[in-house]
Amino acid sequence: PGAPGTPRSRGHRPMSACPTPPQRAMEGSTAGDGLPQMKYLVVTGGTVSGLGKGTAISSIGVVLRSHGLRVTAIKIDPYLNIDAGTMSPFEHGEVFVLEDGGEVDLDLGNYERFLDLTLTSSHSLTSGKIFEQILKRERTGHYLGKTVQIVPHVTDAIQDWIADVAQKPVDKSGQRPDVCLIELGGTVGDIEGAMYLEALQQLMFRVGRENFCTAHVGMVPVMGATGEQKTKPCQHSVKLLREAGLRPDILFCRTEQPLEEPTRRKLSVFCQVQPASIISLHDISNIYRVPLLLAEQEIGVQICRHFGLPNEGFTESALHLPESVMSCLPLEARDVRLADWRFLADRVDMCSDEVVIAIVGKYTGLHDSYISVIKALKHATVEAGLHLSIEWVDSGDLEPNAQLLDSRRYDNAWWRLKSAHGVLVPGGFGDRGVEGKVRAANYCRTSNTPFLGISVGLQLAVIEFARAELVLVCIVDAGAAATAVGAEEAEDLLVEAGRMPTPQSSRSPHLTRLSCSCQKLRPRSRAAPCDSAPAPPSSPTVAPWRTESTGAGPWSTNGTGTDTRSTRNAWRHWSPGAWCSLGKTTVGRGWRLSKYAMAILSSFAHNFIRNFKAGRLFPRRPFWPWCSRRRNGWTGGCRRTVVCCDPVPASSDVCRGAT
């Protein structure tokens, strides 16, 4: 078969040319290149979703690897999306990013963690990818004008995709896999999954029954006060599967307690599955015991017998633990199959010292939204010998407005955050809950609580630190460079330089008491040195809406209180050479941005002023009139802090240095 997205090498054969089932079974014994025929094991689910098909198929792969077989895995999602990259985390949980950049369902991450594989985006098959391929073929005339239908065109495309991807090496050996594990998402009976069941039934006919195995995960709930295990949900799902043309060879029964023997015999009669092939998947202490549970019920032996593969008791370490860890095992336990998995499962159960980690996020309603973060924390705690306890904190509940809406929920969120030993802020999208994450970062910084920010979480931690601790003060005296200092040091520098009178009241905790005055200056010539301060305008005009002032305005150059031009006019006539000066008064050769800071802020200022002219910044509250009344001995400029600067000529040292 051709690669996914390419036409098949041969067209449809007429019915008279199709071989009989025995011939086709003989044809499937070996591949065209002389290698053994690929074996396919399909796992389906019934009744309800979320029964654990992904964990079951990963655990089957672990058991098969312990028998010396190389495995690969394919996940089929019947939805029409091309991939999971644009889907909300509330829909299917977190998006798992593969090594080739493919954004796929989180089950593929489970395959990689359990089986030590490196999968590609082709191992995730969706209806969107299949239909996109079919429509491209139809537009290019591949079907020679025939009517394109679900059967045979779509089903053939699904079979070709599976057969091609199954041949790709995915482990460190670089060899072709022996068994391809296929998980069909959703439940049997879904409308969108019908064409995949038909394609899989045709694939079984194509490769032969001995090369195709079907496993079904059914639900066996416990109902009533007697605690009786009910088999009817599992019977109905198997009935739907048989109506689609597939008969389960192995039946996994998902239940709370171990499957009872009468229940096993009843399912064997109604579902026509051998009692030894009915596997109990009951609740256990941790997920790493699932492969051990399957191995105890000899699932590997049954699969090898079905496929005709040798079962000589070969054992292989599935976890590839280092020698330092394997040396801790007794000598008699090292030759036992899955001894490394038993060691890992026992270590998880023995960890008793609890560590509480608070995860502050936006999608805490569905824990699978942060499944990679959870797995990383669990792996770290197992390595450290600790028991992980996660406190889920919605970042929106930490914001001040949440206290007005629901004070009890607000207090509970802060109590859970402050009771944790560490805080982790993962990524997210949009501005909802951002302030809550900023406040969480502020609490961790001020209380010395361990903090880890991932993606947006780290960015918001930087924003919080910049808000609380950093103020950029630029001095242009004797070529001094820009210096980042605290608010109190900034006021001391301003007073010491004589650019700001000493305040009569207590010092402001932040530099927000300072305002930014913008000078409209003549453009500098290209030959002017970068550090030379341009001269103020010689004949300024008074804005028509501003005829008098009681303090030093933004265009005053000597602090006498003469407001020569409105700041609003500065935005309108903004030109190269405009500088930003910090302080309540502005002196012609006083405070301004250094050449490096101005080069960094040039692009920001251009967009800021363009949006301001278009009225997109403060539509509900005008930016003017400006305040210029004396207060505590300070002369007022503008109320808001404004940054105004412009790119310098391309030939100057500023542009070359910034580049």
C-alpha positions in Angstrom: 0.0 0.0 0.0 1.0 3.6 -0.7 1.9 6.1 2.0 -1.0 8.1 3.6 -2.1 10.8 1.2 -0.9 9.0 -1.9 -3.0 6.9 -4.4 -3.1 3.2 -4.1 -0.7 1.3 -6.3 -3.5 -0.8 -7.8 -7.1 0.0 -8.4 -10.2 -2.0 -7.4 -10.4 -5.5 -8.7 -13.7 -6.9 -9.9 -15.4 -9.5 -7.8 -14.4 -12.2 -10.2 -10.8 -11.4 -9.6 -11.0 -11.4 -5.8 -9.4 -14.5 -4.2 -11.4 -16.7 -1.9 -10.9 -16.4 1.9 -8.5 -19.4 2.1 -6.4 -17.9 -0.7 -6.3 -14.6 1.0 -5.3 -16.1 4.3 -2.4 -17.9 2.5 -1.5 -14.6 0.8 -1.3 -12.9 4.2 1.2 -15.4 5.7 4.2 -13.4 4.6 4.7 -9.8 3.4 5.8 -8.9 -0.1 9.4 -8.3 1.0 9.7 -11.8 2.5 9.2 -10.6 6.1 6.5 -12.2 8.3 3.1 -10.7 7.9 2.2 -7.8 10.2 -0.1 -8.8 13.1 -2.9 -6.5 14.0 -4.6 -6.3 17.4 -7.6 -4.0 17.6 -9.1 -2.7 20.9 -12.6 -1.3 20.9 -14.8 -0.1 23.7 -18.5 -0.3 24.5 -21.4 1.2 26.6 -19.5 4.3 27.9 -16.3 6.1 27.1 -13.5 6.5 29.5 -13.3 2.8 30.4 -9.5 2.8 30.0 -8.9 1.5 26.5 -5.7 3.6 26.2 -4.3 2.0 29.4 -5.4 -1.4 28.4 -3.7 -1.3 25.0 -0.5 0.2 26.5 -0.4 -2.6 29.1 -0.9 -5.2 26.3 2.1 -3.7 24.5 4.2 -3.9 27.7 3.3 -7.6 28.1 4.1 -8.4 24.4 7.4 -6.6 24.7 8.3 -8.8 27.6 7.8 -11.8 25.2 10.4 -10.3 22.9 8.0 -8.7 20.3 8.4 -5.3 18.8 5.2 -3.3 18.8 3.7 -0.1 17.4 0.5 1.8 18.1 -2.2 3.7 16.1 -5.0 5.7 17.6 -8.2 6.2 15.5 -10.4 9.2 16.5 -13.6 9.4 14.5 -14.1 13.1 14.9 -13.9 15.4 11.8 -11.0 17.5 13.1 -7.7 17.2 11.3 -5.9 16.9 14.7 -6.4 17.8 18.3 -4.4 21.0 18.1 -7.4 23.4 17.8 -9.7 21.5 20.3 -10.5 22.9 23.8 -8.8 21.0 26.7 -12.3 20.6 28.1 -13.2 18.3 25.1 -10.6 15.6 25.2 -8.0 16.8 27.6 -4.5 17.9 26.9 -2.9 17.9 23.5 0.2 15.7 23.3 2.9 17.1 21.0 4.9 14.4 19.2 8.6 14.7 18.2 7.7 15.7 14.6 5.4 18.5 15.9 2.1 16.7 15.5 -0.6 17.6 18.0 -2.5 14.5 18.9 -4.7 12.9 21.5 -3.2 12.3 24.9 -3.5 8.5 24.5 -0.4 8.6 22.2 1.5 10.1 25.1 0.5 7.1 27.2 1.8 4.8 24.4 5.1 6.5 24.3 5.5 6.5 28.1 4.6 2.8 28.6 6.2 1.4 25.4 9.3 3.7 25.0 8.3 4.5 21.4 8.7 7.6 19.2 5.5 8.0 17.3 4.7 10.4 14.4 1.6 12.4 13.5 0.7 9.6 11.0 0.0 7.3 14.0 -3.0 9.5 14.8 -5.8 8.8 12.3 -8.9 11.0 12.3 -11.9 11.3 10.0 -10.7 14.8 9.0 -7.4 13.4 7.6 -9.2 10.6 5.7 -11.8 12.9 4.2 -9.1 15.5 3.3 -7.2 12.7 1.5 -10.3 11.5 -0.3 -11.3 14.9 -1.5 -7.8 15.7 -2.8 -7.8 12.5 -4.8 -11.2 13.2 -6.2 -10.2 16.7 -7.3 -7.1 15.4 -9.1 -9.1 12.7 -11.0 -7.7 9.7 -9.1 -11.1 7.9 -9.2 -11.5 8.5 -13.0 -15.0 10.1 -12.6 -16.5 7.3 -10.5 -18.9 8.0 -7.7 -16.9 8.4 -4.5 -18.5 6.4 -1.7 -17.8 5.3 1.9 -17.5 1.8 0.7 -15.1 1.1 -1.0 -13.2 4.3 -1.3 -13.1 5.6 2.3 -12.7 2.1 3.8 -9.9 1.3 1.4 -8.1 4.6 2.3 -8.4 3.6 6.0 -6.9 0.2 5.4 -4.1 1.6 3.3 -3.3 4.1 6.0 -3.1 1.5 8.7 -1.1 -0.9 6.7 1.5 1.7 5.7 1.9 3.3 9.2 2.2 -0.2 10.8 5.5 -0.8 8.9 7.3 2.3 10.3 10.0 1.6 12.9 9.2 3.4 16.1 11.6 2.0 18.7 15.3 2.3 19.2 16.1 -0.9 17.3 15.1 0.7 14.0 13.5 -2.5 12.8 10.0 -3.1 11.6 7.4 -3.9 14.3 5.9 -7.3 14.7 2.5 -6.3 16.1 0.5 -3.2 15.4 -1.9 -2.2 18.3 -4.9 -0.2 17.1 -7.3 1.7 19.4 -10.6 2.7 18.0 -11.8 5.8 19.9 -15.4 6.3 21.1 -17.8 3.4 21.7 -19.2 0.7 19.5 -22.5 1.9 18.0 -21.4 5.5 17.4 -22.5 6.8 14.0 -19.1 8.4 13.2 -17.3 5.1 14.0 -19.3 2.9 11.7 -17.0 3.3 8.7 -14.0 2.3 10.8 -15.6 -0.9 12.0 -16.4 -1.7 8.4 -12.8 -0.9 7.3 -11.4 -3.1 10.1 -13.7 -5.9 9.2 -12.4 -5.7 5.6 -8.8 -5.5 6.9 -9.4 -8.8 8.8 -10.7 -10.4 5.6 -7.7 -8.9 3.7 -4.9 -10.1 6.0 -6.5 -13.3 7.3 -8.0 -14.3 10.6 -4.7 -15.7 12.0 -3.1 -12.2 11.6 -6.0 -10.2 13.1 -7.1 -10.2 16.7 -10.0 -8.2 18.2 -10.2 -7.2 21.9 -13.2 -5.5 23.4 -13.4 -3.5 26.7 -16.8 -3.9 28.3 -18.4 -2.5 31.4 -19.5 -4.8 34.2 -21.0 -2.6 36.9 -22.0 -3.6 40.4 -25.7 -2.8 41.2 -27.9 -3.1 44.2 -27.2 -3.8 47.9 -26.2 -7.4 47.1 -23.2 -6.3 45.1 -24.1 -8.4 42.1 -22.0 -7.9 39.0 -24.2 -7.2 36.0 -23.2 -8.4 32.6 -26.0 -6.9 30.5 -24.1 -3.7 29.5 -21.2 -5.8 28.3 -23.5 -8.2 26.4 -25.1 -5.3 24.5 -21.8 -3.8 23.4 -20.5 -7.2 22.2 -23.8 -7.6 20.3 -23.2 -4.3 18.5 -19.7 -5.3 17.7 -20.8 -8.6 16.2 -23.4 -6.7 14.1 -20.6 -4.7 12.6 -18.8 -7.9 11.5 -16.2 -8.3 14.2 -16.2 -11.0 16.9 -14.1 -10.4 20.0 -11.3 -12.8 20.6 -10.5 -11.3 24.0 -12.9 -9.6 26.4 -11.7 -7.1 29.0 -14.2 -6.6 31.7 -13.9 -3.3 33.5 -15.2 -3.6 37.0 -14.6 -2.5 40.6 -13.8 -5.9 42.1 -12.2 -8.9 40.5 -14.4 -10.7 38.1 -16.3 -13.6 39.8 -16.3 -17.0 38.2 -20.1 -17.2 37.7 -19.9 -13.9 35.9 -17.1 -15.1 33.7 -19.0 -18.2 32.7 -22.2 -16.2 31.9 -20.2 -13.8 29.7 -18.6 -16.7 27.9 -22.0 -18.2 27.0 -23.7 -15.0 25.8 -20.7 -13.4 24.1 -19.2 -16.6 22.7 -15.7 -16.0 24.1 -13.6 -18.7 25.8 -13.5 -18.3 29.6 -9.7 -18.1 29.6 -9.9 -15.1 27.2 -12.2 -13.1 29.5 -9.8 -10.8 31.4 -10.7 -9.0 34.6 -9.7 -5.4 34.7 -10.6 -4.4 38.2 -9.4 -1.4 40.3 -5.9 -1.7 41.6 -3.5 0.5 43.7 -1.7 2.2 40.8 -1.6 2.2 37.0 1.7 0.5 36.8 0.2 -2.7 38.1 -2.1 -3.1 35.0 0.6 -4.9 32.9 1.2 -7.2 35.9 -2.5 -7.9 36.2 -2.7 -8.8 32.5 0.4 -11.0 32.7 -1.0 -12.9 35.7 -4.0 -13.8 33.5 -1.6 -15.0 30.7 -2.8 -12.4 28.1 0.6 -12.6 26.4 0.5 -16.3 26.0 -3.0 -16.2 24.5 -2.0 -13.5 21.9 1.1 -15.3 20.9 -0.9 -18.5 20.5 -3.5 -16.7 18.4 -0.9 -15.2 16.1 1.1 -18.3 15.9 4.2 -16.6 17.4 6.7 -18.6 19.4 6.4 -18.4 23.2 9.7 -19.6 24.6 9.6 -17.6 27.8 11.9 -14.9 26.5 12.1 -12.0 28.9 13.1 -8.4 28.2 13.3 -5.4 30.4 10.4 -3.2 29.3 11.4 -0.1 31.3 15.2 -0.2 30.5 16.1 0.7 34.1 19.7 1.6 34.8 22.0 -1.1 36.2 22.1 0.7 39.6 18.4 0.1 39.9 18.4 -3.4 38.5 21.2 -4.4 41.0 18.7 -3.7 43.8 16.6 -6.6 42.7 17.3 -10.1 44.0 19.1 -12.4 41.6 16.2 -14.8 41.3 13.9 -11.8 40.4 15.9 -10.5 37.6 15.0 -13.3 35.3 11.3 -13.0 36.0 9.2 -11.4 33.3 8.2 -7.8 34.1 10.4 -7.8 37.2 11.2 -4.1 36.5 7.5 -3.2 36.4 6.9 -5.0 39.6 9.7 -3.0 41.2 8.3 0.3 40.0 4.7 -0.6 41.1 5.9 -1.6 44.6 7.9 1.6 44.9 4.9 3.7 44.1 2.9 1.9 46.8 5.7 2.2 49.4 5.9 6.0 49.1 4.2 7.3 52.2 5.7 10.8 52.9 3.2 13.2 51.3 4.1 16.3 49.3 1.3 18.7 48.3 1.6 20.6 45.0 -1.0 23.2 44.1 -1.7 23.5 40.3 -3.1 26.9 39.5 -4.8 26.7 36.1 -7.8 27.6 34.1 -9.0 24.1 33.1 -9.0 22.4 36.5 -12.5 21.0 35.9 -10.9 18.3 33.7 -7.7 16.9 35.1 -6.7 15.4 31.8 -6.1 18.9 30.6 -2.8 18.8 32.5 -2.0 15.1 32.1 1.6 15.6 31.1 2.2 17.9 34.1 0.6 15.3 36.4 2.7 12.5 34.9 5.9 14.5 35.3 5.1 15.3 38.9 4.3 11.6 39.6 7.5 10.5 38.0 9.5 13.0 40.1 7.8 12.1 43.4 8.4 8.3 42.7 12.1 9.1 42.1 12.2 11.1 45.3 10.3 8.5 47.3 7.3 10.7 48.0 3.6 10.4 47.7 2.0 13.1 45.5 -1.1 15.0 46.5 -2.4 17.6 44.1 -4.5 20.6 45.1 -6.4 22.0 42.1 -6.8 25.7 42.3 -8.8 27.7 39.7 -6.9 30.8 38.9 -10.1 32.8 38.5 -11.0 32.1 42.2 -7.8 34.0 43.3 -8.8 37.3 41.7 -10.2 40.2 43.7 -13.6 40.1 41.9 -14.1 36.5 42.9 -14.3 37.6 46.5 -17.2 39.8 45.7 -19.0 37.0 43.8 -18.4 34.2 46.2 -16.3 34.9 49.3 -16.4 31.3 50.5 -15.0 30.0 47.3 -12.4 32.8 47.2 -11.2 32.0 50.8 -11.1 28.3 50.0 -8.9 28.7 47.0 -6.4 30.8 48.9 -6.4 28.4 51.8 -5.6 25.5 49.4 -2.9 27.6 47.8 -1.2 28.5 51.0 -1.4 25.0 52.4 0.7 23.5 49.6 4.4 22.8 49.7 4.9 24.1 46.2 3.0 25.8 43.4 3.0 25.0 39.7 1.4 27.4 37.1 1.0 25.6 33.7 0.3 27.2 30.4 -3.0 28.4 29.0 -4.7 30.6 26.4 -6.6 33.9 26.7 -6.7 36.5 29.4 -9.2 34.8 31.7 -7.7 33.9 35.0 -4.4 35.7 34.3 -4.5 38.1 37.3 -5.1 35.1 39.5 -1.9 33.5 38.3 -0.1 36.7 38.8 -1.3 36.9 42.4 -0.2 33.3 43.0 3.2 34.1 41.7 3.3 37.2 44.0 2.4 35.0 47.0 5.1 32.5 46.2 7.8 35.2 45.8 6.9 37.0 49.0 6.5 33.9 51.1 9.5 31.9 49.7 7.2 29.1 48.5 8.7 26.9 45.7 7.2 28.0 42.4 7.4 26.5 38.9 6.0 28.4 35.9 5.6 26.7 32.6 5.0 28.7 29.4 2.5 31.4 30.3 3.1 30.6 34.0 6.7 31.7 33.7 5.8 34.8 31.7 3.3 35.9 34.3 5.9 35.4 37.1 8.2 37.8 35.2 5.4 40.3 34.8 4.6 40.1 38.5 8.2 40.7 39.5 8.5 43.6 37.1 5.3 45.2 38.5 6.5 44.9 42.1 10.2 45.4 42.0 11.6 46.9 38.8 11.5 50.5 37.5 13.6 51.6 34.6 15.5 54.8 35.3 17.6 56.2 32.4 20.2 58.8 33.1 21.9 60.6 30.3 24.7 62.4 32.2 28.3 61.6 31.2 27.0 58.7 29.0 25.5 56.7 31.9 23.7 53.6 30.9 20.2 52.6 31.8 19.8 51.1 35.2 17.0 49.0 36.7 16.4 50.0 40.4 13.7 49.9 42.9 11.1 52.6 43.4 12.7 54.2 46.5 16.2 54.2 44.8 14.6 55.8 41.7 13.2 58.7 43.8 16.5 59.2 45.6 18.3 59.4 42.2 15.8 61.9 40.9 16.1 64.1 44.0 19.9 63.9 44.0 20.1 64.9 40.4 17.9 67.9 41.1 15.3 66.9 38.6 12.5 66.5 41.2 11.9 68.4 44.5 11.9 66.5 47.7 8.3 65.4 48.5 6.8 66.8 51.7 5.0 63.6 52.5 6.3 60.1 52.9 8.0 58.4 50.0 5.8 56.7 47.5 6.2 52.9 47.4 6.1 52.8 43.6 7.2 55.1 40.9 3.6 55.5 39.8 3.6 58.8 41.6 6.0 60.0 39.0 4.6 61.0 35.6 6.0 60.9 32.2 6.3 64.1 30.2 6.8 64.0 26.5 8.8 66.7 24.7 8.1 67.6 21.1 11.5 68.3 19.7 12.9 69.0 16.3 14.1 66.1 14.3 17.8 65.4 14.6 20.0 65.4 11.6 21.6 62.1 10.5 25.0 63.5 11.4 24.1 64.4 15.0 25.6 62.2 17.6 23.3 59.7 19.3 23.9 61.0 22.8 23.3 64.7 22.0 20.0 66.0 23.3 17.9 67.8 20.7 16.8 71.3 21.4 13.2 72.2 22.3 11.0 74.0 19.7 11.7 77.7 19.4 8.2 79.0 18.8 5.6 76.7 20.3 2.0 77.3 19.9 -0.7 77.0 22.5 -3.4 74.4 21.9 -6.8 75.9 21.4 -8.4 73.9 24.2 -5.6 74.6 26.7 -5.0 78.3 27.2 -3.7 78.5 30.8 -2.0 76.3 33.3 -1.0 76.4 37.0 2.0 74.1 36.9 4.8 73.0 34.7 3.2 71.4 31.7 4.6 68.6 29.6 6.2 71.1 27.2 7.8 73.3 29.8 11.6 73.3 29.6 12.5 75.5 32.6 10.0 74.6 35.2 8.4 78.0 35.3 4.9 76.7 34.8 4.4 77.8 31.3 2.4 75.2 29.4 3.4 75.9 25.8 1.8 73.0 23.9 -0.7 70.3 24.9 0.5 66.8 25.1 -2.4 65.7 23.0 -0.9 67.8 20.2 2.3 65.9 20.7 0.6 62.7 19.6 -0.7 64.4 16.5 2.6 65.9 15.5 4.8 63.1 16.7 8.1 63.0 14.8 11.6 61.5 15.0 13.5 63.0 17.8 10.8 62.6 20.4 12.2 61.5 23.8 10.6 60.3 27.0 11.6 62.0 30.3 10.8 60.8 33.8 9.9 63.2 36.5 7.4 65.9 37.4 9.3 68.6 35.5 11.3 68.3 32.3 14.6 69.9 31.6 15.9 70.1 28.1 19.1 68.2 28.8 17.8 66.3 31.8 16.2 62.9 32.0 15.5 60.9 28.9 15.7 57.3 27.7 19.1 56.0 26.9 19.9 55.0 23.3 19.5 51.3 24.1 16.2 51.7 25.9 14.8 53.9 23.2 15.8 51.4 20.5 14.0 48.6 22.4 10.8 50.7 22.9 10.6 52.2 19.4 8.4 49.6 17.9 6.1 49.5 21.0 5.7 53.3 20.9 4.8 53.3 17.2 1.9 50.9 17.7 0.9 52.6 20.9 0.6 56.0 19.3 -1.1 54.6 16.2 -3.8 52.9 18.3 -4.1 56.0 20.5 -4.8 58.2 17.4 -7.4 55.7 16.3 -9.1 55.9 19.7 -8.6 52.2 20.5 -6.9 52.6 23.9 -9.3 54.2 26.3 -12.7 54.4 24.6 -14.7 54.9 27.8 -12.3 57.3 29.6 -10.6 60.0 27.6 -6.9 60.5 27.9 -7.3 64.2 28.5 -7.7 66.8 30.1 -4.3 66.7 31.8 -3.8 67.4 35.5 -1.3 70.2 36.3 -2.1 71.3 39.8 0.6 71.4 42.6 0.4 68.7 45.1 2.8 68.2 48.1 5.3 70.4 46.5 5.3 68.4 43.2 4.3 69.9 39.9 1.9 67.7 38.0 2.2 66.6 34.5 -0.1 64.0 33.1 -2.1 61.5 35.2 -1.1 58.4 33.3 2.3 57.1 32.6 3.1 57.4 28.9 6.1 56.2 27.0 6.8 58.0 23.8 9.8 57.4 21.6 10.6 57.0 17.9 13.1 55.1 15.9 16.4 56.9 15.2 18.0 57.3 11.8 19.1 54.0 10.3 22.7 55.2 10.1 23.1 55.8 13.8 24.8 53.7 16.4 21.6 53.1 18.2 20.1 50.9 15.4 23.3 49.1 14.8 23.7 48.4 18.6 20.1 47.2 18.9 20.4 44.9 15.9 
